[in-house]
Amino acid sequence: MTRSNKEERQLKCSFCGKKEEDVLKLVAGPGVYICNECVAKGSEIVEEGGGK
């Protein structure tokens, strides 16, 4: 069974996997996407000095 063109083109966050229609904003980078929720969580981690 093959996927439809709509399914193949459906954009989703590369971090959490949420679909474009399930988030407020999806930011595109070279071959990746990040949603507003993951940006906010990443910002919290950076502000706390975590992630190392």
N, C-alpha and C positions, 0 to 999 in steps of 0.2 A: 504494500500500500504506500502510495506517495503522499507527501504533505502538500497542502494547497499553497499557492503563492502567498496568501495572507498569513498563514502560519510561519512560513519561511522568513517573511519580512517583519514579523512581529518583534518589536524591540523590547529588551528587558535589561534590567540592571545587572551588570557583570558581577556585582558583589553579593546582593541578596536574592537576585533572580525575579524580583517583582516586575510584572509587565508594565509597559508604558501607560496603559489606561488605569493602573492601580496606584500611581504616584502622581504628585503634583507637577514634577519636573524631572526630565531625564536629560542629563548633560552628556554629549558625545565627545569621545576622544578617538585617537587612532585605533580603531578596532575594538573599543570598549565603551561602555556606558555606565554612568553612576546616577542614582536617583537622589532627590533632595534629602531623603531620610538617611541614606548612607553618608552623604556629605555632612549632615548635621552630626551624626555619630562620629565620623572621622575627626571633625572639628573638636568635639568634646575630648577625644583621646589625645589630640595634639595639645589642647589647652591644659590638660591634666599632666602632661609630660610623659604619658604612657606610650606604648607602642615599641619600646626598645627592649 
